[in-house]
Amino acid sequence: AWSAPRRVVKEEQPYECIRCGNPFGTRSTIERIVAKLEGRHWMFSGENARRLELVRMCDNCRVDAAMSEDLDPYAGPGRPAPRTTEVYLRDRNSETKRV
């Protein structure tokens, strides 16, 4: 296998950063990621749809853009309160008292 000549198995066009033009990934991969996130993920839907441009940028431009617009990745929707054993037992006891 080592002495066999090299051959191209799959060749794709590179995706160029929308800011600097630096190639950083394959076109099909970036387009697939954008299609999956567009309108489906809270961070890239609604008023945050412009953040999808971050996916189309190389790592250096992405960091610059995120820092300049004060992107807070933890500013998502709130999480539900955890259901602890105490809450479960309290709810169970209150239901048995009603019956």
VOGUPA-752488 format. One record per residue: residue in one letter; x, y, z of N, C-alpha, C, CB in turn. Coordinates in steps of 0.001 Angstrom, whole numbers, plus 500000, padded with zeros to 6 digits. Glycine has a CB too. Layout:
N
aXYZXYZXYZXYZ ...
end
This chain:
99
a500815498809500000500000500000500000500862501259500000499071499995501197 w502012501198500667502865502384500728503540502669499398503913502218501806 s503778501632498627504466501844497356503501502172496212505276500612497001 a502211502024496452501221502323495414501159503832495178499820501776495813 p500893504237493957500799505679493691499567506274494377500742505947492166 r499678507518494772498558508199495423497482508501494396499026509501496118 r496241508459494857495136508809493976494111509623494757494485507538493367 v493453510502494072492448511359494683491150510575494785492249512672493868 v490615510473495995489366509755496205488183510698496022489335509115497603 k488283511883496628487220512874496496487853514255496553486134512704497610 e487529515080495591488086516422495549486937517417495500489037516603494330 e487004518433496356485939519432496418486524520828496364485099519256497689 q485662521762496007486050523166495994486161523666497429485032524018495188 p487172524471497733487260525042499078486237526158499257488678525575499347 y485828526372500493484923527475500811485777528634501280483862527069501900 e485537529797500725486338530964501074485590531825502078486691531782499818 c486324532364503022485769533238504053485085534430503387486879533717505036 i483920534813503911483183535922503308483812537274503629481741535905503779 r484721537307504594485399538561504937486748538707504248485587538653506433 c487615537720504437488992537858503948489288537020502709489953537480505037 g488420536082502364488638535264501178489566534087501393489175536105500096 n489968533836502623490870532734502938490102531406502873491512532933504343 p490584530408502117489892529116502094490069528399503431490420528233500935 f488955527873503985489061527248505305488286525950505440488591528198506343 g487534525548504487486776524304504567486257523936503195485615524426505569 t485546522833503126484971522452501837483601523097501678484865520911501710 r483276523428500459482017524118500161480812523298500618481911524408498658 s480822522004500348479660521181500699479459521109502213479821519769500127 t480538521066502973480420520991504427479842522277505000481781520704505057 i480364523413504590479880524693505108478420524908504710480756525857504589 e478075524604503474476687524777503030475741523839503772476579524538501522 r476191522630504083475356521685504830475135522173506262476003520283504839 i476173522703506891476044523231508253475089524415508273477423523647508812 v475227525314507318474341526483507243472897526036507046474772527428506092 a472675525064506182471312524581505926470701523941507170471315523574504772 k471505523241507956470983522591509162470666523597510264471982521565509678 l471443524663510363471253525631511440470238526717511111472560526268511777 e470067527015509862469241528140509434467789527970509871469313528298507921 g467353528836510777465974528823511242465626527718512217465087528723510094 r466563526856512560466265525730513451466916525856514819466706524446512813 h468027526528514894468753526657516154468515528051516710470275526388515961 w468287528158518019467947529447518623469015530499518372467735529285520112 m470254530075518259471336531035518100471388531624516688472657530375518431 f470738530969515738470803531411514346469421531643513740471556530394513519 s468402531877514551467063532094514009466481533401514535466139530916514364 g465450533871513875464796535113514281465708536310514107464339535021515721 e465794537119515155466643538312515077468130537965515075466338539244516238 n468463536728515405469857536290515412470283535641514100470082535323516544 a469468535740513065469779535090511786471071535624511174468628535282510804 r471426536857511495472661537427510942473899536720511490472738538925511251 r473750536027512618474885535294513186475301534111512320474545534806514582 l474449533734511400474785532639510499475991532996509639473587532290509612 e476255534277509513477438534718508774478714534243509464477448536253508636 l478663534025510775479842533547511501480289532179511004479552533484512997 v479339531355510608479672530019510111480412530121508783478398529162509951 r480145531175508048480753531359506730482110532069506795479813532146505839 m482615532291508013483900532978508179484971532010508659483766534147509167 c486226532341508340487344531548508847487487531799510346488667531896508096 d488337531046511002488437531144512457488874532525512935489401530110512969 n489793533156512250490250534484512678489155535534512527491481534903511877 c488499535540511392487427536520511161486237536251512073486978536492509689 r485967534988512366484856534628513247485079535177514653484681533102513296 v486295535061515146486604535586516476486484537102516484488019535158516918 d487018537752515461486917539216515377485457539669515346487653539733514126 a484641539002514554483230539379514439482481539118515742482565538613513291 a482757538003516387482071537681517638482439538672518739482413536255518080 m483684539098518774484108540054519801483577541454519516485632540086519898 s483462541818518264483002543169517942481501543337518164483346543505516504 e480725542260518093479282542389518304478840541871519669478534541649517217 d479768541612520553479462541137521906478549539917521883478814542252522721 l478950538921521157478193537681521052478275536919522370478719536812519884 d477133536640522964477083535873524203476492534502523894476247536613525299 p477317533460523820476796532141523469475918531531524552477931531213523174 y475941532096525750475141531557526850473822532296527034475931531610528134 a473498533193526131472276533984526254471090533292525593472479535362525642 g470996532018525729469917531256525115468672531245525973470362529846524849 p467680530493525548466450530391526330466726529713527671465373529613525548 g465913530037528664466101529470529995465854527972530029465190530153530978 r466489527331530967466314525888531123465273525615532199467657525202531477 p464565524504532091463591524180533135464301523825534440462685523015532686 a463615524064535545464195523747536849464344522233536976463317524314538007 p465432521772537576465612520328537723464604519746538708467038520012538183 r464183518543538443463226517870539323464020517023540306462204516990538508 t464074517466541538464850516779542562463994515738543272465418517782543574 t464629514955544111463911513951544889462911514612545830464893513083545685 e463304515729546422462401516440547335461133516894546619463112517650547954 v461293517430545424460136517885544654459249516694544291460588518633543376 y459860515608543879459097514415543520458302513893544713460033513322542992 l458956513774545869458268513261547055457170514211547523459268513026548186 r457425515510547455456414516483547856455187516381546955456990517908547814 d455413516290545652454296516166544714453548514851544915454798516267543270 r454272513790545168453644512489545369452809512485546643454705511382545425 n453332513078547707452594513129548969451361514015548856453497513635550092 s451458515104548131450293515982547982449211515309547139450705517322547344 e449588514461546198448604513740545389447917512650546199449269513130544155 t448647511978547070448035510909547874447105511485548927449116510050548546 k447357512685549406446478513312550385445163513733549756447160514513551016 r445177514044548468443951514446547772443017513267547563444286515083546429 v443570512087547418442765510903547092442128510311548292443591509866546420 
end
